[in-house]
């Protein structure tokens, strides 16, 4: 039981230090000029982009949202500058507490769009923290301490289907997208991203069923304890860290006939044909992060009843710090989790709709993200759900977007995203940055890249087009 408290408190400590950073970047997910960013929501988004070759040098996307700790009546800018007087507070009014945090560091990557094909390669590092279904009584224990909070002593409590995980890994990704159908004014595109993972650190807890009573500051009665725990002994780079996969499909309704359309090719006239609207569907992060068996501690518990004396001064087993109840469990290496060396990726299903409102400059996008939870027989976390509605302006050197989103389909957020040439910067939680409010999380992202909008083989054709436009323009001026 205490193992869950220890793991959760370590996550809260992380939250205290990192609460001013975050990510989900809805504002930058849909621009047709940033395929190295769009590939993370749907691998087919790299096809028929307005950028022939997009090279990303560095990027940072960080997202955090929780329902337990917060800054009262503050803005993030004030907090960063140290201009706040209140400490971090706890909100224990909710029936259940949850936490979802993601840090994504994008290294060198590129996408190349050519004819019916598009390719991409990338290097990145990701960290996740997820906590689900922590009930109100436990949130109050976290706030006040287990042994010290006598107000909740003497009552029977139960935990069930609680999942906690924190893990870090690096990845090398390879994406491919193919336009397999072109007829009249319709395009259909299929794509995938393959990911080779390199695990670094992992910790997880699955509480299938745990019932207990905190009798007093020294005695705790465990009626039933059905729990699996995993913890890396130390952070280390493991080249056998597992695999991941993204799958995507996009339908595009075009503004003109595309039966012989060949984007970014000399044979196709180097023309870009815009869509009137497009609909995409994708499933992201199928797979798992794997840790070497010798690099982790594991404990699988299923016992009860047990009278835990002096629980507030527990002595840890140096060989396996998760083995608190070695006398109670006959085989600590067996439990409900079938592969305790693995942590499932936070898989999610996404549907995207993008509509060209005016002249391939003004668009509106809607994106749904639905997390797919892992079973209690596997370690893992559910990706947070969200819905977004984002109007945007996109031109060759400027993008401007105002994403409105609903975190977990109910918590409203207003953001802003701006691309100035090679720099993308934004936040999905703009209000928290600028206006004093109760801050339960934050969001920030940026990317530095070099976009090459056209194929070098198209230079002569583009020069002729430019000269022709000037002649037409001069001719119109002379006619007046």
N, C-alpha and C positions, 0 to 999 in steps of 0.2 A: 504494500500500500504506500509506504513512504517513498518507494522508487518513483511512483507517479508524481508525487509532490516535488521531489528533487528535480526531475526532468522538467516539469512545468515551470518551476521557479527559475531554472537556468534559462528557459526561453524568455521569461519576463525580464531577467537581467539583460538579455540581449536586446529586448524591446526598449528598455530604459536607455541603452546606449545608441540605438539605431533608429529611434522613433521619428527622427527628422528626415528620413530618406524613404523613397518609395517608387512603384511603377505599375502601369498597365498600358500606357501610351495609346489610347484609342485615337487621339488626334493625329498620330503619325502612322497609323496602320494601313491607311487606304489610299494614300497619294500614289498616283501613277508614275511619279518621278523617283520613288524610293523603294525599289524592289528588294534591296538587302534588308529592309525593315519589315516589309509586308510578308516576306516568306515565313515569318514566325506564326502568322495566323492562318496561312493557306499557301502551300508550296506552288500552286498554280498561279499565284499573283505575280510571279516573275515573268510570265508570258504576256506578250502584247503590251509591255510597259512603254512609257514615253522615253525611257532611258535605255540606250543600247548596252552600255557597260556601267554598272554601278559598283564603285570600290569603297568599302567602308574601312576606315583605319582604326577607329576606337569608338565605343559606345558604352553607355551606362544606363540601365533601366532598373529602378529600385521601387518596390511597392510594399506598403505595409498597411494593414487594417486590422483592428482588434476591437473587442467589445468590453474589455476589462479596465485597462489603464488609459488615462487621458490627461492632457494639459487643459486646465480650466480657463476659459475666456482668454485665449492667447492666439497670436498668429505665428506661423512657423518662422517668418523672417525675424520677428522679435526674439523668438526662442534661440535661433542661431546666433544672434548678436548678444545673447545674454540679457536681454531687456525684459525679463519676466521675474515676478516675485513669488508666484505660486509654485509648489512642488507638483510632482506627478501624483494624481489622485486615482482612486479605484472606484469603479461603477459596478456595484454588485446587485443592481435592481433586476437584471435580466434573468430569465429562467435558465438560459444556457449561455456559456461564454465560448467564444471562438477567436482564433488568431490565424491569419494567413499573411505570410511575408515572402517576397521573392526578390533576389538580387541577381541581375544579369549583366555580366561584363562581356561586351562583344569585342573580340580581337579582329585581326585582319580578315576580311571576307569580300567576296565579289559575286555579282550575278551578271550573266551575259545572255542577251535576248537576240536570237537570230532565226529568221524564217519561222518555221513551225516549232522550233525547239528553244528551250531556255535552260541554262545551267547555273549552278551556284555552289560555292564552297565557302565554309566558314569555320572559325575557331572561336570558342567562347567558354565562359565559366558561369555556372549557375549555383545558387544557394536557395533552399526552401526551408521554411518553418511552417508547420501546420498543427493546429490544435482544434479538435472538434468535440462538441457535446460535453463540455465541462459544466456540470450543474451549479446552481446558485450557491448551495452550501459549500461546495469546494472552492468557489471563487472567494468566499468569505474566509475560509481557512487560509488561502493563499495571501489574502490581505493582512490577516491578523495573526497568523501562526497557528499551528495545530494544537500544540500543548498550551499555549497562552490564551486561546479563545474559549474560555470556559462557558460562554453563552451557548455554544453548540455542543458541549459535552453532554453525554448521557442519552443521546438519540441514535436511533438506527438509521443508517444511510446505505444507499445502493448506487453503484456506478455500473453502466452497461453500454457496450458498443462505443467505448471511448477510444479515439485514435490520436496519437501524438507522434510527430516525426520532425527531425531536423537533419538535413544532409547537404553536402556540397560535392560537386563533380565538374569536371571539364569535358568538353566534347569537340569532336571534329565532325562537321556535317557536310553532306553532299546532296544537292537538290537537282531534280530533273523535272521538267514540265514539257508536255507535248500537246499541241493543238491537233486533235485527231479528227475533228469534224469542222468543215467550212462549206456552207451552202447558203446561197442568197445572202441574207443579212444575219446569219447565225454562226456563232463560234462555240465549240465545246472543247474544254481543256482538262486534261488529267495530269496529276503530278504527285511526286513523293519526295520526302527528305529522309535520308538514312543517316543515323547518328551513331558514331562510335564514342562510347562513354569511358571516362577515366575517373573512378571514384576517389574521393579524398577523405571525407568524414561522414559518419552517420550515427544517428541515435533514434530509437523508436520505441513506442509502448502501445500495445493493444490491450485494453481492459475489456475483456469479454463480459465478465460479471464479477463484481466485488461488492460484498456487503459487510458493514463493519459498524462499530460503536466506539467512539472515543470516550472512554469511561472518565478519565481525568488526565492530568498533565503527564502521567507516567504509564498508564495502562490503556491498551487499545485491544478490543475484541474483534477478531476477524472471523466472521461466520462462514464466509466463502471467499476464495481468492483465486480467480481464473484469469491469469495475466501472462502476457509474453513481453519480454524486454530485450532490447539490443543496443549495444553501445560500442563505438570504435575505441580501442585502447589508446590510439593516438592518431592524429591526422597524418596520412601518408598517401602518396600518389600510387594508384594501382592501375596498371595498363589493362587488366582484365576486368574493367569496371562495368561491362554490360553493353547493351545496344538499345536504340530507340528508333521510332519510325513515325513520320507524319504522312497522312494521305489527304489528298484534296481533289476537288472537282469544281469547275466554274463554267457557267453558261453565260455567254455575252450576246445581247441583242444589239447589233451594230447599226450605225447611221447610214451605211451604204452597203452595196453588194461586196462580199469578201470571198467569193468562190476561188479566186486566184490571188488572194492577199498574201504577200510575203513581207512582213514587217522587217525593217532595218536591213534590207538587201537591195543591191543595185538592180537585180533582175526584177524586183517588185516596184521599181521606181522610187525607192527610199521614202515611200509615203507611210504616214501613220493614219489608220482609220479608227476614229473613236467609237466607243460604244454608247448606246442610249441608256442601257442599264445592264448590270451584271448581277448574277446570283451565284454565290459560292458556298460550298459546304466542305468541312474538313474535320478530321479527327487528329488531334495533336498529342504527341508524347505517349505513344504506345510503347511500353517497354519497362525496363527496370534498371536500377543502379545496383551493381553487385560488389560485394566486399569479400576479400579473402577470409576464409574461415579462421585462420590463425590471427587475424587482425582485430577480431571483435570479441566482446563478452556477450553471452546470451544466457537468458534464464527463462524457462517455461514453467509456470506455476499452476497448479490446480489442486487446492487443498482447503481444509476447514473442518471444524472450527479450530481456532488457535488464539490463546491469550498472549498477547505481545506485551511483555513487561519492559519498562524503561525504553519505550520506542523513541523517546526524544534524544537518547544518547547511544544510538546504534553503532556497533562496531562492524566496519566493512571487511569483507573477505578480500585480501590483497590479490588473490589469484583471479577472482571474478567479483568485481564490485557490485554486480547485480544480484549476487547470491546472498540475500538477506536471511533466507529461511531454509538453509541447507538441511536442517534436521527434519523439516516437514515434507520435503520433496524428495522422492526416491530417485528420480532421474531429472536433473536440472536441465539436461540438454534436449528434452522433448516437451512440446507444448502444442498449442493450436496452430501456430504459424508453421507452415510446411517447409519453407525455405528461409530461415532466419538470417541468412547472409544477404538477402535481397531487400531493397526498398523500391516499391513501384513508383514510377514517374507519375506526377499529377495529371493524368490524362483528362482531356476535355474535348467536347464536341462543339463546333462553332458553325454558325450560319451567318453569311455576310450578304448584304444587299447594298449596291451602290448605284445611284441615279445621276445621270448627267443632266443637270437642270438648264444650263445655259452655256453654249459655245465651248464645251470641253474646258471650261474655266471654273464654273460654279457647280458644285456637286453636293449631294447629301448621302450620308452613309448610315446604315444601321447594322450593328453586329451583336449577336447573341453568343455568349460563352456559357456552356453548361458543363460543370465538372462531373466526372464519372468516378464515383468512389470505388476503392478497392475493397475486397471482402475482408472479414476478420481473420481469415487464414493467411493474410499477407500483410506485411508492413507497408505503410504508405499513407498519403493524405489526399483529400479531395481538393481539386483546384476550385477556387472561389468562382461562383456564378456571377454573371453581369449582363447587362443590356445597355447598349449605347446608341445615341442618335447624334450624328456629327455633321453639321454643315461645314463646307470647306471651300476655299478658293485655291486653285493650283495653277501656277504658271512655271515657266522654265526655271526661273531663279527665285521664286517666292511661293511658299505655301502658307496658308493661314487657316486654322481649324478651331472650332469651339465645341468640343465634345461634351454632351450631357449624358451621364451614365447613372445606372442604378446598380450599386454594389449589392450582391446577393438579392437582386431584383427589388430592393426596398430602400436602400440608403442612397439618396440623391447626391451626385457629385457634378460639379461644373469645372471644366478644364480649358486649357489653351495649348495649342501647338503652333510653332513657327519654324519654317525653314527659310533661311537666307543663304542662297547658294549652296555651299557644301556643309552648312551647319544646321542641325535639327535640334530644337530644344523645346521642352514642354512639360506639362503636368496635368494629370486628370483631377487634381484637387487644388485648383487655383484659389478658391475661396479661403482654404486653410492657410495659404501662404500670405494672403494680404489682409484678411479681416479677422478680428478677434472672435474666436468661437471655441467650442470644446473640441480639441484635436485628438481624435482616436487613431489617426494614421496620417500618412503623407505620401506624396508621389512626385518623382522627378525623373526626367530622362533627357539624354542628349546623344547625338551621333555626329561624328566628323567624317566626311566622305568626299570623294571626287566622282562626280557623275560625268560620263561621256554620253551626250544625248544622241549622237549619230555615229554610224559606222564610217570609219575613215574612207572606205571605198565609195561612199556617197557624196564626197566633197564636191566633185565636179558637177554632179546633178543638182546639188543644193545651190551652188554658185549660179548655175543657169536659171534655177527657179527664182533666186534673189534678183538677178538682172531683169528677168521677165516682170516681176512684181514692180520693180522701179519704173520700167517702161510704161506699164499700165497706169501706175500712179501718176507719172509725169504727163501721160496722155490725157488723163482725166482732168488734171490741173489746167492744161492748155485749152481744153474744150470749154472751160469756164472763162 
